C-alpha cells in the first residue's frame, strides 16, 4: 500500500512533541509507564506501585468495565455481543484464515471482543476457565521460566480455600492467598456434561477432579475464575484495590501510538487522547513496559520503527532497529466444532425468549462456562517424536449447545443461528495445539488509525494428520450411547474446518537472539534500553488452553524483574496525589449475583431480561416499579446520573477526528 504523507507528518509531529516535552517534565513524567490495562497491565500497575516508592502511569484505551462483567458468565457473554462497547478506529483488527472455509476473513468488530477494551482485558471476555499449561510446556519457555520457577507465581495469583468438596480433602496444587479467586469446579454443570465424562471414561480416559494438579491424559470439568457463580476478572482482583494510591495514575481514553526513542533508549510514550483527538507525550524515568497483548504490543513496536526492516521501509517508517521477529511466530491452537443433534434439553433451550422457544428461562444455567468439560491426551504423532513426554496436544472440549462452523471463530455462545435457536445439539471442539502452521501480525500502513492484520496459515500435512486423530477420538466419544446424539454433517472436522482460537502467543516471543525473538529472558526488548514487553505475546510455546493463568503469573514475575533492577532507587521526588483520570468507583458496587438478579427480575427471568438489567439497572427498575414515591424516584434519578461518567467514556471512543489518508480511514464502531 502506498505510504501516505500524512502518516510521515504525524510521526514527525510526535517526534517534535517528544523533544519539546521537557517543559512539562514534572507533570508528565513517571518512574514507570505501563501501556495496556489488560490482565497483565492490571497486575503490573498494582505491583509496581505497591511499595509507594515509584510513580506509575497506566495507559489504556478504555475505562473501568461495567459491573455486568462480574456477573454470571453467559450474561456477560451476551452483553459483549449486544453492546460491543470496546471497539475503536485503529484497534479493530482484521483476522485472515485462508485455511478455514466457513469464515476466511472477519473483523473483531463482529465479535465485540476487540482488544481495545476495558481495563481488565481478556479476563473480562473469557468464559472463566482457569487451565494452566503442562509443566513441560512451561519448561520450553527457557531458562528462568520453567515450571519450578513459575509454580510460585501461579500460587501468588491464586486464592483457593484450604479444603474442597465440603471436607478436608486437599485442594491440590494451588495458592490460597492470592488476589484471584479460583473455584475447583464450575457453579453449574449441565447433565449432558456428566454424560460426556462417562463417554470419555468408556474410551479409556481416567477421570480427574483437578485438571491443574494432575497433568496427564484425563477427562474432567475445568477449574474456573468464579466466585459463587460470578466472573472474577483482573480489574477487580488487581487494579481496583490499587486505584487510591497516591503514586498510581490510571489514564484511559489513551491510545498509545509511538514510543519516544532517543537512540537506543526508550524515554516515554506518545499517545492519542481520544477525547480531544490530540497527541500527548509522557516520559519515563526508569522504564516503559508494554502489556497491550499479542496484537497491540507488536503494533506499538512497529509504529515506533522497531520491526522487520523491509516492512518498516515499505510503509515509509524510519527504521530505529531491525527486529525481524516483531509480529512473527504467532501460535494459536486450532479447533473444529463437531456437533450431534439430541432430543435432550441443551443450553440453547434454557435461555428463555427470544433466544429459546420457551418463554421462561432457567437462570441457574446462565452460570455455565459453556465449555463445561474437556478430555485430553497425547497424540500418536507426538508420542513418536518425544517418547518420554506426557503433555497433551489434543483436547476435546464439550459444550452442551450447538456451535455452527460459521460462528466458531467469533467465539460467542448463542450466535450460531437466528433466534429463537432451532438446532438442539451438543458440540465437541476437537482441538490441536502444537501445529506446524503459524501466523503473524502485520501492519498495512504507518497510520495509527489503521488496524493491524492477523493471518493464521492453513494446516500443514503434519497438522492434518494430527487433526484427523483428534476428530476420530471425538467421534468415538460423541457417538457413545451415554450421549446418544445423531452426528450433524456440516463440514466440521474437514481439513478446511479448523479455525484458530482468538488467543495468540509468540508475536513478541522471548529468546536469546534478536533475529528470531523480540525480548530476552528478562523481557527486555533486544537492543533497546529501558523497554520491556510483559504479556502473552512473549510466550514462545503453543498451548491448547487460553493463556489467562500464564499471563497473570508472567506479569507477577515481570514486576519482580523490573523492581529487582531498580531496587536501589529511592522514592521518586515527584510522587504526589495523582491526577487520576479514572472515574471514581462507587462506594458500593451493584450486586450482579444470580440470587439478586432473580430477586429483582423473577425466578424464571430470561437471559435477555437479565442482560437488559445489567446494561442499565436504574432504567429497568424504574420501568418495573409500580408506583414509586417521590423519594424513591429521586434515588432512581441519582442512580441514572451515576451512569453519566460511563456514557462519557463511550463518547471518548466514538468522537474521533481522523488525520490519516481518507482511503485508510475506518469508521469506529458505535457502542
N, C-alpha and C positions, 0 to 999 in steps of 0.2 A: 504494500500500500504506500502511496506517495506520502512523504512527510509533509506535514502542514507547518507553514511558517509560524502560525500562532503557537504551536507546540514548542518550538525553539524559543520564541519570545517569552513564553510562560516560564520556561526553565531559566532563562537569563534573569527574568524578574525575580524569581525565587532566590537565585544566587545573590542578586543585589540586596534583597531584603535580609538575607543571612549576613552579608558583610556589613550592613548598616544597623544591625541589631544591637550593637554594643551599648547604645544609649539606654536600652530597656533591659539591661542585663539583670538588675536587681529584681525586677518584676517578673521576668520571663525566663529565669534560669533556675534549674533544679539540679540536684545531685544525680538523680536517675530519672529517665523518661522511659515509660513503658508504652509501647504502641500496640494497641489492641486490647480490649477489655473482655475477651472471651474467657474460657475456662482457665487457660494459662495466665492471662493478664490479671484476672482476679486474684489468683494465688500470689503472683509476683507483687502486685500493689500492696497486698496485706503484709507479706513477709519483709519486703524491703523497707516498709515504713514502721514496722513493728517496734523497733528499739527506740524510735524517736530521734535517732542520730542523723538520719538522712532525709532530705526533702525529696518527695516523689511526685511526679506528674503522670497520670494515666490518661491517655488519649483514646477516645472511642467514637465511632461514627453515630452511635445511638445511645439512648439513655437507659435508665433502670427498666427492667422488664415489668410488664403488667402483673398484677397479683395472680392472674389466671394461670401463670406458668408454675405456680406452686400448688395447683390443684391436681385432681386425678388425671392420669396420663391421656386418656382419649379425649377429654375435654380440651386440654391444651393443644393436643394434636390437631383437632378440628378447628380450634381458634386460629392456628397458624394459617390454615388454608383460607378461612373466612376473612381474616384481616390482612394477611400478607403485609405486615406493618413495617418491614425492615429492609426493603429494597430501595436502592437509590442509584442515580446515574454514576457509572464508573465502577459499581460494585454489584453488577448483575451478570455474573459470569455465565458464559456460554459453554455448554457441555457437548462435546462431539464423541459419538460412539459408532464408528463406521462398522463395527462387527456386531452391532445389536440392531437387528432389522425392525423390531417393533417401535423403537424410538432412537433414531440415529442422531438427532440433534434436539436439544432443548435448552432453555434458559432457566436460571433459578427464579426468575420472576414467575414462572409457572408453578413453583413448589412452595413459595412463601418462606423458604429457609435460606435466603441469601446470607452469606457470611457478613454482610453489612447489617449486623443485627444488634440486639440489645446487649447490655452488659450481662455477662454470663455465657454468651456464645452458644457453642454446640451443646452445652449441658441443658439448655432450655428446650431444644428441639428434638432431642433424642427420646427414646422410648423407656428411659430409666434403667436400661440394662447395665450391669456392672460386672463385666467379664474380663479378667486380667489375661495378658499374654502368657503363654507357656514359658517356664524358666529358660528353656533352650533359645526361644525367640529373643528374650532379653539378653542372654549371653552373646548373641550375634550382634548386638549393638556396638560392642567393642569394650576396650579397657575402661574401667570405671563405671560402666553402665550395666553390668551383668546382674543376674538375679540376686546374688549375695549383697551387692551394693544397693540395689533398688528396693529390696524387700522392706527395709526400714522406712523408706519414703512412702511406699504404699501404706504401711501401717500408720505413718504420720498423717495421711489423708483420712483414714477410715475411722468410723465411730460405730462400733458394733457392740451390743451388750455382751457381758462376760459369759452368759449362758443362753442356750437356744432351745426351741421346741418346748418351752414351759418347764424345763428341768435343769439338771446340772451338766448335761452333755456339752462337751467342748464345742465352741463355735468354729474352731479351725484356725486357719492362717489369716487373721485379720487384726488390725489395730482396734483399740477400744476407746480412744480418747481424741480422735481427730475431729475436724470440723464437718466432715461429710458423713451423714447418717447412712448406714448400709443395712438393708434387710436381707436375711438369708434366703427368703422365699417371697415371691410376689404377694401382694394383698389379695389378688383374685386369680384363680386358675380355672379355666373352662373345663368341663368334664371331658371333652374331646382330647384335651391336652394330656390327661392322665392315660387315655387310651393310646395316644401316640407313644408315651413312655413304655406302656405294656408291649406295644408292637415292636419297638426297638429292642426291648429285652428279649423278645421272642427271636429276633435276628442275631442274638449273641452279644449285645452290648450290656455291660453292667450298669445298674442304676446308681447314681450318687446323689446325696442331698447337698453336696458342696462342690460345684464345678471349679471353684478357685483354689480349694485346698487339694483336691485330687486332680492331678494334671493329665492323666492318661485318657484312653478311649473310654467313653461313658455316655450316658443319657441322663438328663435331669432338667429341673427348672432353674433358671438363672437367678443369681443374686441381683438385687436392684438398689438404685439410689432412691428409695422411697421412705417416707416417714408416715406410718399409719395410712398408707394408700396415697399420700400426696407426693408429688415430684419434689426431689431435692436438687438444687442447682448451685452452681459456683458463686453466683452473685450473693445468694443468701448465706452460703457457707463461709465465704472468704471476704467478699468486698463490703457487704452491708455492715459487719461488725467494725470495719476499719474506717468508715466514712467520716466519723467525728474527729479523727486525729488531726492535730494542727499541722503536721508535716506531710499530709497527703492531700493532693488536689486531683479531683476527677473531672475531666473536661470532655463532655460529649458534644455531639454536633461537629466533630472534628475529623475530617478525612485526611489522613497522612498521605502526602503526595511526593515528597522528596526528603532525603536525608541531607543534612548540611555537612559536607565533607571539606576538610582542609588538608589537601594532600591525601595521606593515608590515615587520617584521623577523623573520626565521626564526632561532630561537635553539637549536633542538635537535629531538629526535625522541622520541616516546613509543612504546614497543613492548611487545608481549605476549611474556613469557618462556614458551615452550611447555612447558618442563619443570615450572615451578611454577604456571603459569596466573596469574601476577602481572603487573601493568603496571609497567614501568620507564621512567625518563626519562634520556636522555643529552643533554648540551649541547655545542654547537659554538662555539668562539671566533671562527672565521673563516667557514666555510660548511658548508651541508648540500648534498650532491649526490645526486640521485635517479637510480638506474640500475637500476630494477626492471622495465623493459620496457614494451611498448606497452599492457599491460593494468594493471599494478600501479603504475606511476608516476602515471598519472591517478587511480587509486584513492586513493593516499595524498594527493594534492592535494585531491580531492573530500572525503574524510573530514575534512580539515583546514579545510573551509569555503572552499576555492578552486575555483570551478567555476561552471557556469551558475546564476545567481541563483534562477531558478524551480525548478530541480531540487533545489537545496540546501534551499529552503524546503519543498518537497513532502515531504522526508523528515525535516524538523524540525531541520536543522543550521543553526547561525548562519552567516551569510554574512560571511566575512572579506574576500573580494574577489570581485567578479563577473568571472569569466573564462569567457566563453561557449564557448571552443574546447576546454576540457578534455574529453577523451574523444571529441571530434568529429573529422571529416575523416580517418577511418581508411581507408587504402588497402591493398588486398591483391589480388594477381594472382588471376585465375580460370582454372580449367582443367577439362578433361573427359578421362577415360581411355578412349581408343579402343583396341579390342582385336582382335587377329587370332589365331585358332587356328592351330597349327602342329604338324607331325609331328616337328620337330626338338627336341632336348633344351633345355629352358629352365631357369632357376634353380629353378623350382618342383620339378624332378625331380632336383636335385643336393644337397639338404639332408639326405638320409637320413631314416630313420623317427624320429618319427611324422609329420613334415611331408611327406615324399615317400614314394612306394610302395617305392622301392628301399631296402633295409636299409642300404646303405653310402652315406656322404656323400662329397662332393668338396671337401675343406677349402679348396683354393685359391679356390673360388667364394665363400667366406664373406667375402673381402676386397672383393667387389663394392660399388660405391657405389649399386647398384640403378638409379639414374638415370644410365646409363652414357654417354650421348651426347646432344647436342642440335643442332638445326638452328634457325636464327633468321633473320628478315628483317623488313623494314618493310612494313606493310600498305598497300594501295591507299588506304584511308581516311585513314591518317596522312600519306601522301605528298601527297594533295590538300591537306591542311591546312597542312603545312610542307614545301614542295617541296625545300628545301635540307638537310633533316635526314637523318641516316644511322642513328640509333639504331633498333634492332629493337623492335617492340612485339608481335610474335608469336614464340613459342618453342615448338618441338616437341621434347619430351624423350622419349628412348627408354628403355624398361625391358624387359629380357629375361625377363619373367614377367607373370602375369596380375594386374591390379588391378581389382577389381569397383567399380562406381559406389557401392555401399553402404558400401564401406570406404575410398573415396578420401579423404574429409576426415580420417580417422583417421591417415592417412599412415604406416602401418606395412606392411612389405613382404609379409608372409606371412600376413595375416589376412583375405584376401579371401573365403575359404570354409572349411568344416570340413576338418580334416586327416584323412587324407592329401589333399593338394591334387589335385583331379581335372582342372581346366582347364589344359591346357598351351597357353600363348599368350604372345604378346609385346604390349606396350602402348605407345602413343604418347600422351603427355599434351599435348593441344592447349591452349596457354596464351596468354592475352591479359593485358597488363599495365596499360595506361593506360585504365581503364574510367571511364565517367561515373558508374556505380554506386559508391557509397562505403559506409562503415559507421560504427559508433560503439560506444563502450564506455560503458555506463550502470550505475548503482548503485541497486538497488531499495530499500535502507534505509540508515540511518546506522550499522548494526551492522557492525563489522569482521569478524564471524564469518559474514556472508552474502556469497557470492561475487558478483563482477561478472557482467554480461551483455554479450556481444559480439553485435552484429547486423550482418550483411552484406546489403545491399539486393540485390534481384533485378536482373538485367541490364536496361539500357535498350534502346530500339530501336537506338541507335547501337552499343551494345556487342554486340548480337546480330548486326549486320552484320559487325562485326569478328570475332566468334566463328565465323561461317559461313566466312569466308575462311580462318581457322586450320584448321577441320575439313576443308575442301576440299583444302587442301595436304597435310594429314596423311593423308587418304585416298589421295592420289596416291602418296605415299611408301610407305605401308603396304601398298598393293596391288602394288608393284613386284615383278617376278619375282625380284630379288635376295633378297627376304624370303620371298615365296611363300606367305603365310598366307591364311586364309579369314576375312573380316571377321565378327565376332560382334556381332549386333544385340541390344543390351541397354539401350538408352536413352541411352547416351553420345553426345555430340555434339548432342543436342537443346537447345533453349533452356533447359529446366529441368534440364539435365545438367551445368551448370558450377558447381563448388564453389570457394569461396575457399580460398586457401592459408593454412594456420595460421601466418602470419608477417606481422605488420602493421606499418605505419608511419603517422605523422601524428597520432596521438591526443594528442600534446603538441607539435605541429609548431612549427618556428621561423618567425619572420616579424617584420614591423615593428610591427604593430598588435595590441594586446591584445584586440581584438574578434574577430579571426579567427586568432589564433595564441596560443601559450602562453609561448614563450620568445623572446628576442631573438637576434641573430646571435652573441652571446657565451654563449648557452644560459642566460641569467638569466631567471627567471620574471618576467613583466611585473608591475610594481607591488610586488614583494616583494624586499627586500634579503637578500643572503647565502643565496640559494636558487637552485640550478640543476637542470636535467634534462640528463642526458648518456647517452642510449641510443637505440635505434631509434625510439622514439616521437616524437623531434624531427624525423625525416627528413620533409621536406614533399613528396617526389616519389615516385611509384609506380615499381615495377621488376618485371620478370618473375622476378628471382632472389631467393633468400634473402639476408637482409641482413647475414650474419656479417662479410664483409670491411668493409662500410661501418661497422658498429658498432665494430669494433676500431679502425679508423682514426679515427673520430669521437671515441672515448674517448681516444685518444692526443692528439688536438688539444685536447680538453676539458681534459686535465691541464695542457697548456701554458697554456691560457687562465686556469685557476684559479691556477696558480703565478705566472703573469705579473702577476696582480692582487695578489699577496701577497708578492712577492719582497723587499720592504723589511722584512718581519718576520724577526726572528732566531729561533734555535731556541727552541721552547716550553720554559718552565721545568718543565713537568710531564712531560716525556719521561722515562719510566722503563722498566725491563724490564716489558713489557706482561704483564698477566694474560691470556694468550692462551687463549681457551676452545676453540680449535680442537684437535682431538685430535692428539697427537704423530704426525708422519709416520714411518713405518718407515724405518730406515736404508737398506734395500734393498727397492724395490717388487717385487711379484710380476711375473714375466715373463708377459706376455699375448700374446707374439708367436705367430703361426701355427706357426712352427717348434717352439716349446716345447710348444704345445698338442698338436701331432701326436706329439711325443716321449712325452708323458705318456699320451695317450688313444688313439694309433694313427693310422696313415696314412689311414684311411677313417672316422674318428670322425664321427658325425652332428653337425649343428648343435646339436641339443638337448643332446647329451652335453657339448659344449663350453660351452653356456650353463650347465648344471648345475655344471660345474667352476669357471667363473669366478665363479659365485654363491657357492660355498663350496669352494675348492680343498682345504682341510685335510680336510674331511669326505670328499670324493671320493677323495683319496689314501689315507685311512685304510681306506675300503671296498675299494679295489682292491689294497692291499698284501697279498701272500700270507702272509707271516709276519714282521712287523717285530720286531726285537729290542727289548728294553726301552728302550734309549737312543733308538731311532727313535720309539718310541711317546711317549716324553717330549717329543721335539721336536715331534711332531704335536700333542700336547696343548697345548704352548705356542702353536703356530700357531692353534689354535682359540680359546685365550684372547685372542689378539691381535685376534680378531674382536669381542670383547665391547664395546669402545667404540663400534663401528659399530652394534651392536644397541641401545646406549643412545640413539644419535642417532635411530634409528627410533622408540624409545619416546617420545622428546621430541615427535614429531609426532603420535603416537597418543593419548597420555594428555592429555585435554583436559577442562577444566571450562567449560561454556558459560554465559555471563551474558546472552545475547541472549534475545529472546522465543522461546518454545518453537516457535511456528509458523514461525519463521525459521531454526531450527536445522538444520544439515546435518551428518550424521554423517561424520566424517573417514574416508577410505578406508583400510582396514588394509593394511599392507605385506605 
